[in-house]
């Protein structure tokens, strides 16, 4: 078997940044399937809703993630050096205990 060394010009290979043909075909197939699904999505969701309302709501929430972006988490760090000195509880009783 031939060894390829740095600078070999026998085969240039795929140009940098170009898409692999099989990857391109898979992406095209997925795009077609999604396009077909989107045209009947509303009707399909209504059918699911009739059979299982909870599943329809869960599916709707999952689909929302693709239309409304999620907010990123924010971390707040703080130190509190205050101590609780006193807690007062007032209990008011109204009415009779018969």
C-alpha positions as CSV (number, residue, x, y, z in Angstrom):
1,X,0.0,0.0,0.0
2,X,1.4,3.4,-0.9
3,X,2.2,5.9,1.8
4,X,1.2,9.5,1.4
5,X,3.7,12.0,2.4
6,X,3.2,15.7,3.1
7,X,3.0,17.6,-0.2
8,X,1.6,14.7,-2.2
9,X,-0.2,16.0,-5.3
10,X,-1.7,12.6,-6.6
11,X,-5.1,13.5,-5.2
12,X,-6.3,16.9,-4.1
13,X,-9.4,15.6,-2.3
14,X,-12.4,17.6,-1.4
15,X,-11.8,21.4,-1.4
16,X,-11.8,22.9,2.1
17,X,-15.3,23.9,3.2
18,X,-17.2,21.9,0.6
19,X,-20.0,19.6,1.6
20,X,-19.7,15.9,1.4
21,X,-22.2,14.6,-1.3
22,X,-23.8,12.0,1.1
23,X,-24.2,14.7,3.8
24,X,-25.8,17.0,1.2
25,X,-28.2,14.3,0.2
26,X,-29.2,13.5,3.8
27,X,-29.8,17.2,4.5
28,X,-31.9,17.5,1.4
29,X,-34.0,14.4,2.3
30,X,-34.5,15.8,5.9
31,X,-35.5,19.2,4.5
32,X,-38.1,17.5,2.2
33,X,-39.5,15.4,5.0
34,X,-39.8,18.4,7.3
35,X,-41.5,20.5,4.6
36,X,-44.1,17.8,4.0
37,X,-44.7,17.5,7.8
38,X,-45.1,21.2,8.3
39,X,-47.9,21.4,5.8
40,X,-50.0,19.0,7.9
41,X,-48.7,19.9,11.4
42,X,-51.7,21.8,12.5
43,X,-54.1,19.0,11.5
44,X,-51.9,16.3,13.0
45,X,-51.7,18.2,16.3
46,X,-55.5,18.4,16.4
47,X,-55.8,14.7,15.8
48,X,-53.3,14.0,18.7
49,X,-55.2,16.4,20.9
50,X,-58.5,14.4,20.4
51,X,-56.8,11.1,21.4
52,X,-54.4,12.3,24.1
53,X,-54.6,16.0,25.1
54,X,-51.6,15.8,27.5
55,X,-49.4,14.4,24.7
56,X,-50.6,17.2,22.4
57,X,-49.6,19.9,24.9
58,X,-46.2,18.3,25.5
59,X,-45.6,18.2,21.8
60,X,-46.7,21.8,21.4
61,X,-44.2,22.9,24.2
62,X,-41.4,21.0,22.5
63,X,-42.2,22.7,19.2
64,X,-42.2,26.1,20.9
65,X,-38.5,25.7,21.6
66,X,-37.9,26.1,17.9
67,X,-39.9,29.4,17.6
68,X,-39.1,31.1,20.9
69,X,-35.5,31.0,22.0
70,X,-34.6,29.8,25.5
71,X,-33.1,32.3,27.9
72,X,-29.6,31.6,29.0
73,X,-29.0,30.9,32.7
74,X,-27.6,33.7,34.8
75,X,-25.7,32.9,38.0
76,X,-25.6,35.4,40.8
77,X,-23.1,35.1,43.5
78,X,-23.4,37.1,46.7
79,X,-22.3,36.8,50.3
80,X,-24.7,37.8,53.1
81,X,-23.2,38.4,56.5
82,X,-26.4,39.3,58.3
83,X,-27.7,37.0,61.0
84,X,-31.3,36.7,62.2
85,X,-31.6,38.2,65.7
86,X,-35.3,37.7,66.4
87,X,-38.3,36.1,64.8
88,X,-41.8,37.1,66.1
89,X,-44.9,35.1,65.3
90,X,-48.3,36.5,66.1
91,X,-51.3,34.1,66.2
92,X,-54.7,35.7,66.1
93,X,-57.7,33.5,67.0
94,X,-61.1,34.5,65.9
95,X,-64.4,32.7,66.4
96,X,-65.5,30.3,69.1
97,X,-64.1,26.9,70.0
98,X,-67.3,24.9,70.4
